[in-house]
């Protein structure tokens, strides 16, 4: 099967630079997989014991199973908070860069306007084919 053209090497390197921190934050490491399997086996075991057991041990195993589920929910909330924090950080950085670029564009546009005013003042003629007053798009 033809998967299409491969992306340039620079794009792949940029993707790897972004992928590495994501793996540290979001990626499932080996110990997390093992811990999830242990958690699942323990939870199913405690619930099975509570269903088929009798007396106080059945009640205690039910409570331990519910406690394990509560721990897993808390772990999922913490993990989700890490992801949201990372995404917020990335978006905030992009917003800062965009505002910085917008400021630079306005400064460059002012310089161009000043140079055009100076050229008009000294009587210079604008070369043919240049666009008239292209304004940057406001976002």
Buried (B, 14 or more C-beta within 10 A) or exposed (E): EEEEEEEEEEEEEEEEEEEEEEEEEEEEEEEEEEEEEEBEEEBEBBBEBBEEBEEEEBEBBBEBBBEBBEEBEEBEEEEEEEEEEBEEEEEEEEEEEEEEEEEEEEEEBEEEEEEEEEEEEEEEEEEEEEEEEEEEEEE
